[in-house]
Amino acid sequence: MSTAQHKIGSGFGATSTADDVLAGIDLQGKLAVVTGGYSGIGLETTRALTKAGAHVVVPARRRSTAEEALAGLDGVEVDELDLGDLESGRAFAERFLASGRTIDIMIDSAGIMACPETRVGPGWEAQFATNHLGHFALVNRLWPAIEPGGARIVSVSSRGHHNLGMRWDDVMWTTGYDKWQAYGQAKTANVLFAVHLDRLGRDAGVRAFSLHPGGILTPLQRHLAKEEMIERGWIDEAGNPLNPAGFKTPQQGAATQVWAATSPQLDGLGGVYLEDCDIAEPAVDGDQTSGVKSWATDPDQASRLWELSARLTGVNAFSAQESAE
């Protein structure tokens, strides 16, 4: 079977920064929504987009923290949003839609990783609910504002999707919770979401991408004990990053999602998974270091996840289109 899931030779790589991939790109007049756009790679994404001329809306669970982190940046506005709370997502979407503005770029960058077993909403497992369902509902609610004929939606996944595909018999981990496998399922869901969203949106000229930003030490590691990060070879006893772990800077970590959102090299493409500012190759069996697993790009699983997500959240902007298909 042929696939678009192959490198295109972008000329960028693992050490490219968000500013590098935006060189020569003018985003004046463009509006971007960046969840998590006030911390880690999300903050660097916001900085780079505004530097290129975009106006960036940053919905944040910790509004005061976001306002402090973004102070001094022109072209940024902060609003409230808790991705683990569907009512919060509905309220944010309604406020945005009432403004009458359209969205050219949406980057779903917020997320949690390897947290202790936590339940949100109606008892949902927190990583799946926050990383996937919250973004699923948000994009569907904002769909009337997504600019047809050129908008891009970027779903930030991770190489963590190698850990596990969809656990269809128990997606909410009612038994046997494992924080890393639960993270893996949530990151697989981020890829599958982009696969099916691209299928639904491409006729309107809206394309979707997913990606692995790279390993970056950011507040995403907040749930990990220092001892665990030492054991994994990420940091030394003093808390300093270890180069063998291959960590990127936050500026490098933001590059792939910014490239996904803006690069003309991706015109006419969509539904693919990216890494190091290029399209990733399909993962080779036994290789946990690069590529995308087949379970994360399977269109049938993507459709199944969409149906499940719509049922759980009660939101589906494409219900009529889905029924027709």
Long-range contacts (C-beta under 8 A, 24 or more apart in sequence): 3-282, 3-297, 4-269, 4-271, 4-272, 4-279, 5-272, 5-273, 5-279, 5-280, 5-281, 5-282, 5-292, 5-297, 6-279, 6-281, 7-278, 7-279, 7-280, 7-281, 8-265, 8-278, 8-279, 9-278, 10-259, 10-263, 10-265, 10-277, 10-278, 12-255, 12-259, 12-276, 12-277, 12-278, 13-276, 13-277, 13-278, 14-214, 14-248, 14-252, 14-276, 14-277, 15-248, 15-252, 16-252, 16-255, 16-259, 16-276, 16-277, 17-48, 17-249, 17-251, 17-252, 17-254, 17-255, 18-44, 18-45, 18-47, 18-48, 18-251, 18-254, 18-255, 18-258, 19-48, 19-51, 19-251, 20-255, 21-255, 21-258, 21-259, 21-262, 21-263, 21-277, 22-48, 22-49, 22-51, 22-52, 22-258, 22-262, 25-52, 25-262, 25-263, 25-264, 26-52, 26-53, 27-52, 27-53, 27-54, 27-262, 28-53, 28-54, 29-53, 30-54, 30-55, 30-104, 30-105, 31-55, 31-56, 31-57, 31-101, 31-102, 31-103, 31-104, 31-105, 32-56, 32-57, 32-103, 32-104, 32-105, 32-106, 32-107, 32-261, 33-57, 33-58, 33-59, 33-96, 33-103, 33-105, 33-106, 33-107, 33-142, 34-58, 34-106, 34-107, 34-109, 35-59, 35-81, 35-83, 35-107, 35-108, 35-109, 35-110, 35-135, 35-138, 36-60, 36-109, 36-110, 36-111, 37-66, 37-70, 37-107, 37-109, 38-65, 38-66, 38-69, 38-70, 38-78, 39-65, 39-66, 39-69, 39-218, 39-219, 40-216, 40-218, 40-219, 40-220, 40-250, 40-253, 41-109, 41-213, 41-216, 41-218, 41-250, 41-253, 41-254, 41-257, 42-107, 42-109, 42-110, 42-254, 43-69, 43-70, 43-250, 44-250, 44-251, 44-253, 44-254, 45-107, 45-109, 45-254, 45-257, 45-258, 46-70, 46-73, 46-76, 47-73, 48-251, 48-254, 48-258, 49-105, 49-258, 49-261, 50-74, 50-75, 50-76, 52-262, 54-104, 54-105, 57-96, 59-92, 61-110, 81-138, 82-134, 83-110, 83-129, 83-130, 83-131, 83-134, 83-135, 83-138, 84-120, 84-121, 84-126, 84-129, 84-130, 84-134, 85-120, 85-121, 85-134, 86-121, 86-133, 86-134, 86-137, 86-313, 86-314, 89-134, 89-137, 89-138, 89-141, 90-137, 90-141, 92-138, 93-138, 93-141, 93-142, 94-141, 96-142, 96-145, 97-141, 97-142, 97-144, 97-145, 101-145, 102-145, 102-146, 102-147, 102-151, 103-142, 103-145, 103-146, 103-147, 103-151, 104-147, 104-150, 104-151, 104-152, 105-151, 105-152, 105-154, 105-261, 105-262, 106-139, 106-142, 106-146, 106-151, 106-152, 106-153, 106-154, 107-154, 107-156, 107-257, 107-261, 108-135, 108-138, 108-139, 108-153, 108-154, 108-155, 108-156, 108-190, 109-154, 109-156, 109-257, 110-135, 111-156, 111-186, 111-220, 112-220, 112-223, 113-158, 113-160, 113-183, 113-220, 113-221, 113-223, 113-224, 114-179, 114-180, 114-183, 114-223, 114-224, 115-179, 115-223, 116-179, 116-223, 117-173, 117-177, 117-179, 123-172, 124-172, 124-312, 125-171, 125-172, 125-173, 125-177, 125-182, 127-179, 127-182, 127-183, 127-185, 127-186, 128-171, 128-172, 128-173, 128-182, 128-185, 128-186, 128-189, 130-186, 131-186, 131-187, 131-189, 131-190, 132-186, 132-189, 132-190, 132-193, 132-309, 133-309, 133-312, 133-313, 135-190, 135-193, 136-193, 136-309, 136-310, 136-313, 136-315, 137-309, 137-313, 137-315, 139-197, 139-317, 140-310, 140-313, 140-315, 140-316, 140-317, 140-318, 141-315, 141-317, 143-317, 143-318, 144-317, 146-201, 146-206, 147-206, 148-204, 148-205, 148-206, 149-204, 149-205, 150-205, 150-206, 151-205, 151-206, 151-207, 152-206, 152-207, 152-208, 152-209, 152-260, 152-261, 152-262, 152-266, 153-194, 153-197, 153-201, 153-206, 153-207, 153-208, 153-209, 154-194, 154-208, 154-209, 154-210, 154-211, 154-257, 154-260, 154-261, 155-190, 155-191, 155-193, 155-194, 155-197, 155-208, 155-209, 155-210, 155-211, 156-190, 156-210, 156-211, 156-213, 156-257, 157-187, 157-188, 157-190, 157-191, 157-194, 157-210, 157-211, 157-212, 157-273, 157-296, 158-183, 158-187, 158-190, 158-212, 158-213, 159-212, 159-215, 159-275, 159-288, 159-289, 159-290, 160-184, 160-187, 161-187, 161-188, 161-190, 161-191, 161-212, 161-292, 161-293, 161-296, 162-283, 162-288, 162-293, 163-187, 164-188, 165-293, 165-295, 165-296, 165-301, 166-192, 166-295, 166-301, 166-304, 166-305, 168-304, 171-308, 179-223, 188-293, 188-295, 188-296, 189-305, 191-273, 191-292, 191-296, 191-297, 192-296, 192-297, 192-298, 192-301, 192-302, 192-305, 192-306, 193-302, 193-305, 193-306, 193-309, 194-271, 194-273, 195-271, 195-296, 195-297, 195-298, 195-299, 195-302, 196-299, 196-302, 196-303, 196-305, 196-306, 197-306, 198-270, 198-271, 199-271, 199-299, 199-302, 200-318, 200-321, 200-322, 201-270, 202-270, 202-271, 207-266, 207-269, 207-270, 207-271, 208-270, 208-271, 209-260, 209-266, 209-270, 209-271, 209-272, 209-273, 209-274, 210-272, 210-273, 210-274, 210-296, 211-256, 211-257, 211-260, 211-273, 211-274, 211-275, 212-256, 212-273, 212-274, 212-275, 212-280, 213-248, 213-253, 213-254, 213-255, 213-256, 213-257, 214-246, 214-247, 214-248, 214-252, 214-253, 214-256, 214-275, 214-276, 215-245, 215-246, 215-247, 215-248, 216-247, 216-248, 216-249, 216-250, 216-252, 216-253, 217-241, 217-247, 218-250, 218-253, 272-297, 273-297
